[in-house]
Amino acid sequence: MVTFETVWQLVAAVDREVPAVREFMLATGPKSGATEFGPGQSTAGETLSSFLVRREASRLAGLEEVGLDQSIQRLELLDAIESVLLFHWHTADSVFTVLVSERTAAFVGCVRVRSPLG
């Protein structure tokens, strides 16, 4: 079973040069006070469609997102029917979404969105 703790450890193993990963690690540590919610579940195809809409909507709304384009690229590599788990962490000014393949428990992506008011 994939838990928030295992997802956090999975992200911790990803290259810290990836901006969304670096921000995630700084913002969601064990004593950060970040709120966890989820996980959600969807197919890679549905998640890709949602993220393509999200990218356009975020840009129109002036929301700053980090990691969305990279996550979209990784979703495009998956079979459209592959199950993806979405884990979310909310901090004072950001929401992080981490995508994990349900079949392999592999990291798919990490997205951070921050409101311009954040």
N, C-alpha and C positions, 0 to 999 in steps of 0.2 A: 504494500500500500504506500502510495506517495503522500507524504505529509509536508506541512510547512517547513518543518525542520530539515527534512531530506532535500526539499527544493532549495532552501537557503544554502545548504552544504553543496548542492549541485552548482549553484551560481558562484559560490566561493571558489570553485575549481576552474571557473572560466577566466580567460585572460582579463586582467584588471585594466588593460589598455582600452577595453571597450567602454566608452563613456557611460552608457546606461548601467553596466555592471559595476563600475567604480562607484557611481552615485548610489546604486542599490545597496552595496556593501556598507557604505558610510551611513546611510539613512535608516537601515533596518536591522541593525545589530540587536543582540539579545536584550540590551537595556535601553533601546532607543525609544520605546513607547509607541512604536508603530503598531497600528491595528491590522490584523490579518482578517481577510474575508475571502470566501470561496471554499474549495475550488469550484470553478465552473468547468463544464465539459462541452466540447463541440468537435466537429470534424475540422481537419485542416482547411478544407475548401470553404466551409462556412466562416471560419475564423479569418481566413485570407480575405474573403469578401467584406467582412465587417471592418477589418483593418484598412482596407483600401478606402472605404467610406470614411472611416475615422480619420485617416490621414488628410483627406480633403476638408472635412468638417473642422478639424483642429486648425488647419491653416487659415481657413476662412474666419474662424472665431478668435484667432490670435493666440491660441494655446501653444505653448512650447512643449514639444515632444522630443524625446531622445530615445533612440533605439528602434523606432517604428519602422523605418525603411529597412534596417537589417533584419528585423523580425519578419517583415513581409517577404524579403528575399529567401529566408530560411523556410517559411511556410510554402513558398512556391516549389520547393524541392521535395516536399512530402506528397504522398498519395492523397488525393482530395478526400478520401473516406477515412484516413487515419485519424484516430481519436486524439485530441489535444486537451490537456488540462490547463486551466488558467487560474493561477494563484495571484491574489492581490494583497498589497500592503499599502496602507494609507498613513501618511505622515502629516505634519502640520501644514505643509504647502504642496505636497505631491502625492500622486498615486503611482505605484509601480505594479506592473503586470508581468508575471513570469510565465512563459509558455513551456510546457513539458509534454513530450510524446507519452501518451498513456501506455503504448505498447512496449517501448524501450526504456522509458523513464529518462530519456535524454533531453538535455537542454535544447530548446528551440529558439527562444528569444527572451529579451527583457526590454520593457518599454517604460519610460517615465514620462508622465504628463504633469505639467505645472500650470496653474492658472496665471495669467498676467497680474492678477490681483494677489496671488499667493505670497 
